[in-house]
């Protein structure tokens, strides 16, 4: 079970998009790989949702290594900055960060996740089977 949710950013985006669509969100934008802009933009009942996604391994299928703690922190920091910028640009939008539901990520970020929630940033924990845990 330890390596069950070793997902790339693209896999996180694809699984979350499917989950959002099943939850009646209309996905307006989905960015994969090195495409610019928000990773996911969706709308439902007049609400806008903007999500920045991160994985625990590279999108490049030729690379199989899992990110170390420093890489996890750097990637999360970039996601946090991007989503805070979006909160400033779109103050009425819901915002979130999506990551694999992985214990390594949760342990690495355990001291900052409670503070992130105070910023009204939704955390989406993505499982390989398509289950999404929302905090």
Contact map, one row per residue, 1 for C-alpha under 8 A:
111100000000000000000000000000000000000000000000000000000000000000000000000000000000000000000000000000000000000000000000000000000000000
111110000000000000000000000000000000000000000000000000000000000000000000000000000000000000000000000001100000000000000000000000000000000
111111000000000000000000000000000000000000000000000000000000000000000000000000000000000000000000000001000000000000000000000000000000000
111111000000000000000000000000000000000000000000000000000000000000000000000000000000000000000000000000000000000000000000000000110000000
011111100000000000000000000000000000000000000000000000000000000000000000000000000000000000000000000111000000000000000000000001110000000
001111110000000000000000000000000000000000000000000000111000000001000000000000000000000000000000000101000000000000000000000000010000000
000011111111000000000000000000000000000000000000000000111000000000000000000000000000000000000000000100000000000000000000000000010000000
000001111111000000000000000000000000000000000000000001111110000000000000000000000000000000000000000000000000000000000000000000000000000
000000111111100000000000000000011000000000000000000011111110000000000000000000000000000000000000001000000000000000000000000000000000000
000000111111110000000000000000011000000000000000000000100010000000000000000000000000000000000000000000000000000000000000000000000000000
000000111111111000000000000000000000000000000000000000100000000000000000000000000000000000000000000000000000000000000000000000000000000
000000111111111100000000000000000000000000000000000011100000000000000000000000000000000000000000011100000000000000000000000001000000000
000000001111111110000000000001110000001100000000000010000000000000000000000000000000000000000000010000000000000000000000000000000000000
000000000111111111000000000000000000000000000000000000000000000000000000000000000000000000000000000000000000000000000000000000000000000
000000000011111111100000000000000000000000000000000000000000000000000000000000000000000000000000000000000000000000000000000001010100000
000000000001111111110000000000000000000000000000000000000000000000000000000000000000000000000000010000000000000000000000000001000101000
000000000000111111111000001001000000000100000000000000000000000000000000000000000000000000000000000000000000000000000000000000000000000
000000000000011111111100000000000000000000000000000000000000000000000000000000000000000000000000000000000000000000000000000000000100000
000000000000001111111110000000000000000000000000000000000000000000000000000000000000000000000000000000000000000000000000000000000111000
000000000000000111111111111000000000000000000000000000000000000000000000000000000000000000000000000000000000000000000000000000000000000
000000000000000011111111111000000000000000000000000000000000000000000000000000000000000000000000000000000000000000000000000000000000000
000000000000000001111111100000000000000000000000000000000000000000000000000000000000000000000000000000000000000000000000000000000000000
000000000000000000111111100000000000000000000000000000000000000000000000000000000000000000000000000000000000000000000000000000000000000
000000000000000000011111110000000000000000010000000000000000000000000000000000000000000000000000000000000000000000000000000000000000000
000000000000000000011111111000000000000001110000000000000000000000000000000000000000000000000000000000000000000000000000000000000000000
000000000000000000011001111100000000000001110000000000000000000000000000000000000000000000000000000000000000000000000000000000000000000
000000000000000010011000111111000000000111100000000000000000000000000000000000000000000000000000000000000000000000000000000000000000000
000000000000000000000000011111000000000111100000000000000000000000000000000000000000000000000000000000000000000000000000000000000000000
000000000000000000000000001111100000011111000000000000000000000000000000000000000000000000000000000000000000000000000000000000000000000
000000000000100010000000001111110000011110000000000000000000000000000000000000000000000000000000000000000000000000000000000000000000000
000000000000100000000000000011111111111100000000000000000000000000000000000000000000000000000000000000000000000000000000000000000000000
000000001100100000000000000001111110001000000000000000000000000000000000000000000000000000000000000000000000000000000000000000000000000
000000001100000000000000000000111110000000000000000000000010000000000000000000000000000000000000000000000000000000000000000000000000000
000000000000000000000000000000111111000000000000000000000000000000000000000000000000000000000000000000000000000000000000000000000000000
000000000000000000000000000000111111100000000000000000000000000000000000000000000000000000000000000000000000000000000000000000000000000
000000000000000000000000000000100111110000000000000000000000000000000000000000000000000000000000000000000000000000000000000000000000000
000000000000000000000000000000100011111000000000000000000000000000000000000000000000000000000000000000000000000000000000000000000000000
000000000000000000000000000011100001111110000000011100000000000000000000000000000000000000000000000000000000000000000000000000000000000
000000000000100000000000000011110000111110000000011110000000000000000000000000000000000000000000000000000000000000000000000000000000000
000000000000100010000000001111100000011111000000111110000000000000000000000000000000000000000000000000000000000000000000000000000000000
000000000000000000000000001111000000011111100001111000000000000000000000000000000000000000000000000000000000000000000000000000000000000
000000000000000000000000111110000000000111110001110000000000000000000000000000000000000000000000000000000000000000000000000000000000000
000000000000000000000000111100000000000011111111100000000000000000000000000000000000000000000000000000000000000000000000000000000000000
000000000000000000000001110000000000000001111111000000000000000000000000000000000000000000000000000000000000000000000000000000000000000
000000000000000000000000000000000000000000111110000000000000000000000000000000000000000000000000000000000000000000000000000000000000000
000000000000000000000000000000000000000000111111000000000000000000000000000000000000000000000000000000000000000000000000000000000000000
000000000000000000000000000000000000000000111111100000000000000000000000000000000000000000001100000000000000000000000000000000000000000
000000000000000000000000000000000000000011110111110000000000000000000000000000000000000000011100000000000000000000000000000000000000000
000000000000000000000000000000000000000111100011111000000000000000000000000000000000000000001111000000000000000000000000000000000000000
000000000000000000000000000000000000011111000001111100000000000000000000000000000010010000001111000000000000000000000000000000000000000
000000000000000000000000000000000000011110000000111110000000000000000000000000000010000000000011110000000000000000000000000000000000000
000000000000000000000000000000000000011100000000011111000000000000000000000000100110000000000001110000000000000000000000000000000000000
000000001001100000000000000000000000001100000000001111100000000000000000000000100000000000000000111000000000000000000000000000000000000
000000011001000000000000000000000000000000000000000111110000000000000000001100100000000000000000111100000000000000000000000000000000000
000001111111000000000000000000000000000000000000000011111100000000000000000000000000000000000000001100000000000000000000000000000000000
000001111000000000000000000000000000000000000000000001111100000001100001000000000000000000000000001100001000000000000000000000000000000
000001111000000000000000000000000000000000000000000000111110000111100000000000000000000000000000000000000000000000000000000000000000000
000000011000000000000000000000000000000000000000000000111111101111100000000000000000000000000000000000000000000000000000000000000000000
000000011100000000000000000000001000000000000000000000001111101000000000000000000000000000000000000000000000000000000000000000000000000
000000000000000000000000000000000000000000000000000000000111111000000000000000000000000000000000000000000000000000000000000000000000000
000000000000000000000000000000000000000000000000000000000111111100000000000000000000000000000000000000000000000000000000000000000000000
000000000000000000000000000000000000000000000000000000000001111100000000000000000000000000000000000000000000000000000000000000000000000
000000000000000000000000000000000000000000000000000000000111111110000000000000000000000000000000000000000000000000000000000000000000000
000000000000000000000000000000000000000000000000000000001100111111000000000000000000000000000000000000000000000000000000000000000000000
000000000000000000000000000000000000000000000000000000001100001111100000000000000000000000000000000000000000000000000000000000000000000
000001000000000000000000000000000000000000000000000000011100000111110000000000000000000000000000000000000000000000000000000000000000000
000000000000000000000000000000000000000000000000000000011100000011111111000000000000000000000000000000000000000000000000000000000000000
000000000000000000000000000000000000000000000000000000000000000001111111000000000000000000000000000000000000000000000000000000000000000
000000000000000000000000000000000000000000000000000000000000000000111111100000000000000000000000000000011001000000000000000000000000000
000000000000000000000000000000000000000000000000000000000000000000111111110000000000000000000000000000000000000000000000000000000000000
000000000000000000000000000000000000000000000000000000000000000000111111111000000000000000000000000000000000000000000000000000000000000
000000000000000000000000000000000000000000000000000000010000000000111111111100000000000000000000000000001001000000000000000000000000000
000000000000000000000000000000000000000000000000000000000000000000001111111110000000000000000000000000000001100000000000000000000000000
000000000000000000000000000000000000000000000000000000000000000000000111111111000000000000000000000000000000000000000000000000000000000
000000000000000000000000000000000000000000000000000001000000000000000011111111100000000000000000000000000000000000000000000000000000000
000000000000000000000000000000000000000000000000000001000000000000000001111111110000000000000000000000000000000000000000000000000000000
000000000000000000000000000000000000000000000000000000000000000000000000111111111000000000000000000000000000000000000000000000000000000
000000000000000000000000000000000000000000000000000000000000000000000000011111111100000000000000000000000000000000000000000000000000000
000000000000000000000000000000000000000000000000000111000000000000000000001111111110000000000000100000000000000000000000000000000000000
000000000000000000000000000000000000000000000000000000000000000000000000000111111111000000000000100000000000000000000000000000000000000
000000000000000000000000000000000000000000000000000000000000000000000000000011111111100000000000000000000000000000000000000000000000000
000000000000000000000000000000000000000000000000000100000000000000000000000001111111110000000000000000000000000000000000000000000000000
000000000000000000000000000000000000000000000000011100000000000000000000000000111111111000000011100000000000000000000000100000000000000
000000000000000000000000000000000000000000000000000000000000000000000000000000011111111100000000000000000000000000000000000000000000000
000000000000000000000000000000000000000000000000000000000000000000000000000000001111111110000000000000000000000000000000000000000000000
000000000000000000000000000000000000000000000000010000000000000000000000000000000111111111100010000000000000000000000000000000000000000
000000000000000000000000000000000000000000000000000000000000000000000000000000000011111111111110000000000000000000000000000000000000000
000000000000000000000000000000000000000000000000000000000000000000000000000000000001111111100000000000000000000000000000000000000000000
000000000000000000000000000000000000000000000000000000000000000000000000000000000000111111100000000000000000000000000000000000000000000
000000000000000000000000000000000000000000000000000000000000000000000000000000000000011111111000000000000000000000000000000000000000000
000000000000000000000000000000000000000000000000000000000000000000000000000000000000011111111000000000000000000000000000000000000000000
000000000000000000000000000000000000000000000001000000000000000000000000000000000000001001111100000000000000000000000000000000000000000
000000000000000000000000000000000000000000000011110000000000000000000000000000000000001001111110000000000000000000000000000000000000000
000000000000000000000000000000000000000000000011110000000000000000000000000000000000001000011111000000000000000000000000110000000000000
000000000000000000000000000000000000000000000000111000000000000000000000000000000010011000001111100000000000000000000001110000000000000
000000000000000000000000000000000000000000000000111100000000000000000000000000000010000000000111110000000000000000000000111100000000000
000000000000000000000000000000000000000000000000001111000000000000000000000000110010000000000011111000000000000000000000111100000000000
000000000001100100000000000000000000000000000000001111000000000000000000000000000000000000000001111100000000000000000000001111000000000
000000001001000000000000000000000000000000000000000011110000000000000000000000000000000000000000111110000000000000000000001111000000000
000011100001000000000000000000000000000000000000000001110000000000000000000000000000000000000000011111001000000000000000000011110000000
000010000000000000000000000000000000000000000000000000000000000000000000000000000000000000000000001111101100000000000000000011100000100
011011000000000000000000000000000000000000000000000000000000000000000000000000000000000000000000000111111100000000000000000000000000000
010000000000000000000000000000000000000000000000000000000000000000000000000000000000000000000000000011111110000000000000000000000000000
000000000000000000000000000000000000000000000000000000000000000000001000000000000000000000000000000001111111000000000000000000000000000
000000000000000000000000000000000000000000000000000000010000000000001001000000000000000000000000000111111111100000000000000000000000000
000000000000000000000000000000000000000000000000000000000000000000000000000000000000000000000000000011111111110000000000000000000000000
000000000000000000000000000000000000000000000000000000000000000000000000000000000000000000000000000000111111110000000000000000000000000
000000000000000000000000000000000000000000000000000000000000000000001001100000000000000000000000000000011111110000000000000000000000000
000000000000000000000000000000000000000000000000000000000000000000000000100000000000000000000000000000001111111110000000000000000000000
000000000000000000000000000000000000000000000000000000000000000000000000000000000000000000000000000000000111111111000000000000000000000
000000000000000000000000000000000000000000000000000000000000000000000000000000000000000000000000000000000000111111100000000000000000000
000000000000000000000000000000000000000000000000000000000000000000000000000000000000000000000000000000000000111111110000000000000000000
000000000000000000000000000000000000000000000000000000000000000000000000000000000000000000000000000000000000111111111000000000000000000
000000000000000000000000000000000000000000000000000000000000000000000000000000000000000000000000000000000000011111111100000000000000000
000000000000000000000000000000000000000000000000000000000000000000000000000000000000000000000000000000000000001111111110000000000000000
000000000000000000000000000000000000000000000000000000000000000000000000000000000000000000000000000000000000000111111111100000000000000
000000000000000000000000000000000000000000000000000000000000000000000000000000000000000000000000000000000000000011111111111000000000001
000000000000000000000000000000000000000000000000000000000000000000000000000000000000000000000000000000000000000001111111100000000000000
000000000000000000000000000000000000000000000000000000000000000000000000000000000000000000000000000000000000000000111111100000000000000
000000000000000000000000000000000000000000000000000000000000000000000000000000000000000000000010000000000000000000011111110000000000000
000000000000000000000000000000000000000000000000000000000000000000000000000000000010000000000111100000000000000000011111111000000000000
000000000000000000000000000000000000000000000000000000000000000000000000000000000000000000000111100000000000000000001001111100000000011
000000000000000000000000000000000000000000000000000000000000000000000000000000000000000000000001111000000000000000001000111110000000011
000000000000000000000000000000000000000000000000000000000000000000000000000000000000000000000001111000000000000000000000011111000001111
000000000000000000000000000000000000000000000000000000000000000000000000000000000000000000000000011110000000000000000000001111100001110
000010000001001100000000000000000000000000000000000000000000000000000000000000000000000000000000011110000000000000000000000111110111100
000110000000000000000000000000000000000000000000000000000000000000000000000000000000000000000000000110000000000000000000000011111111000
000111100000001000000000000000000000000000000000000000000000000000000000000000000000000000000000000100000000000000000000000001111110000
000000000000000000000000000000000000000000000000000000000000000000000000000000000000000000000000000000000000000000000000000000111110000
000000000000001101100000000000000000000000000000000000000000000000000000000000000000000000000000000000000000000000000000000001111111000
000000000000000000100000000000000000000000000000000000000000000000000000000000000000000000000000000000000000000000000000000001111111100
000000000000000100100000000000000000000000000000000000000000000000000000000000000000000000000000000000000000000000000000000111100111110
000000000000000000000000000000000000000000000000000000000000000000000000000000000000000000000000000010000000000000000000000111000011111
000000000000000000000000000000000000000000000000000000000000000000000000000000000000000000000000000000000000000000000000011110000001111
000000000000000000000000000000000000000000000000000000000000000000000000000000000000000000000000000000000000000000001000011100000000111
